[in-house]
Amino acid sequence: MSMQSDIHVTPVRRDIPEGGLLALDTVTLSRRHERMLAAAMRPCGGPAFWRLRKQREARDFLALAQVCGRLAVHELRLGEAFQAVAYMEVPVPCRPDETGRLRIAGGALIGLTYREEAVRLPAPGYAFANILAPHDVWHANVGGAEHGQPICLGQSMPAAIPLRELVLLIYGALSLQTVMIDERDVAGVMSADAARWWQQNLHRIPLTREPFIRPIEKGPAQEEARP
Amino acid sequence: MSASSAGAFETVVPTSRRGRAARVRVEARLPAFEGLSVDAPAALAGLRLAVVGAGSIGRNIVEKAARLHVGAVQVVDPGRFKPESLLTHCSLEPAEVDRRAPKARSAAEMAARISPATEVSYHAGPFEDLGPAALIDADAVLMATDNLAAEIAVAQHCLHLSKPLFHAAVYGEALLCQLRCYAHRPGRGPCLRCGLTPDEEDLLNRHVAFRCTGVAGERAVENRAVAATMSTAFLCSLAGDLAMNQVLRTALRLGSPVTDCQIEFCGYTWRTTVSPLPGRSPACRCDHTPWRVERLPGPVERRTLRELATRADLPGGSGGGSVQVDALLFVGLGVCPRCGLRPVRRFVAVGRPAGACDRCGAPLKAHPFFSSRPTPLAELGDVLDVPLGPLGADNAAGVVIRGADEGVLFRRQANGA
């Protein structure tokens, strides 16, 4: 997997399904996403139930990217685990500069992994997503770069949690709409230094109140550039 | 009593194989069972059992297996004794509670004292730490834990290896002992995960918690059972005895086979009920694929994955499947504290350093996103042609090559080659 961070969300026509996120399967995939899904399905391995599940999750994930207006899927792999690299437009807190001023990145390149055993058993909240860029995230629930910046989404994720819910949790966590900053709690805080800093800066929480699904702007819909 | 390490298991070596215990022969008290058609002492001496969970039920199973002079017992339990263990664990000395001894080691040492001829080994850690070949030699697996997640992992393991599984449990409030017997015949029969009720599913999600320290490879699973199993010592030992009775019947072919069923004994009604277990569900999230077991051809460190994939001869060839070596991770990229992401491309034990940075020599940590288990063969490229030794798997006990609906477990030769 490459780690380019110069990815931006390409504006596409966004048709939010009537059933909301539960109706992602009714969203017509763009041609690019269709091709991406077909390419990822070719080496799709594992037992039948897992192949089917990966296919469904991958389709939902691509549909979610089209619907939300803040997610660009860069890579998709279904060989064994479900793996994706996606850029999410979300304010991301980065380590304060020398003057102590918090820096905020406009988005994060996220490595998503959904393993087969997570369908059968509850999994740790840090087992699903790693922030691949920026490299200096300053967040109580994001582990250090030496551990690959895993983002902790909770003490335990229930077995077979839908991927779309994980994506929403990631957005909520990065934007600090949901955050756990009690550094004494071993089951949530991955950076005690950042947790203490945020306790002193509660007024900055959340970084945005924007919902994950961006409201559709008035005016002519923008079409995806098709080759 | 001393211990030596054999992979993930520690082997218990009795201080003497010449004492009084060693002179006792099982025939001295073994009944002439009705309908017995096999050489019972020989059958028992050849019987190899794995016991997962060495608490109040599992400890009793280990003890009774040792008193039958079975050939081998493997014990797995991550826990240590608490003062309350004295209330439910049979044959437990207060001194062991005082020093918070690991349950697995304590049970294994007890078995070795009772039957010095029995090969006894233990793993005082979670079952999930063990690789796919860990229980390969067991003729039957007995399970008695208070951890539903671990039980599902054990059942999944037994399904792949087509190992019979005996699941013993108690419900103290109703004076109820329960034994579920899974035959795990390839491709059919009930599966523990298939049979979970919605309540059990909910319990599974509520009872497991993880600590963030797990991200650094430390043990991270916590069993948040709302309350400890409430029962009595006699009910727990009765559940263990029911399990051992089934094992004995199966090993000595006594009576008609009792498989794929649930046996319940209720102390209130004084009734025993035998009922069939529910069949496999098409919606089950367990991998029901049975694995073929083959010996690794020659020394493991000289074998390449391409060779094994070819030997496995699974549909789709080496490009369509995946590989797992013991419980090792395949680490594509590691994190260097100075140089950032650096290539690793070898197998690494969870929580261990992933080698040294090729630029500055600093120790690398596995990057979770670029580490996998199992790993698609198609993503391994030139690694497929490198012998397993230089790939960090020189001591591998088992390599699984898995295709879409089949799998092959290559196990190390018995002499370690």
Interface residues (C-beta under 8 A of the other chain):
Chain A: M1 M3 P43 G45 G46 P47 A48 F49 W50 R51 G79 E80 A81 Q83 G111 T113 E116 V119 R120 L121 P122 A123 P124 G125 Y126 A127 N130 L132 H135 G143 A145 E146 H147 G148 P150 C152 Q155 S156 P158 A159 A160 V186 A187 G188 V189 M190
Chain B: A149 I152 A153 Q156 R193 E201 L204 N205 V208 A209 F210 R211 C212 T213 G214 V215 A216 A220 A283 C284 R285 C286 D287 H288 T289 G319 G320 G321 S322 V335 P337 G340 L341 K365 H367 P368 F369 F370 S372 P374 T375 P376 A378 E379 R402 G403 A404 D405
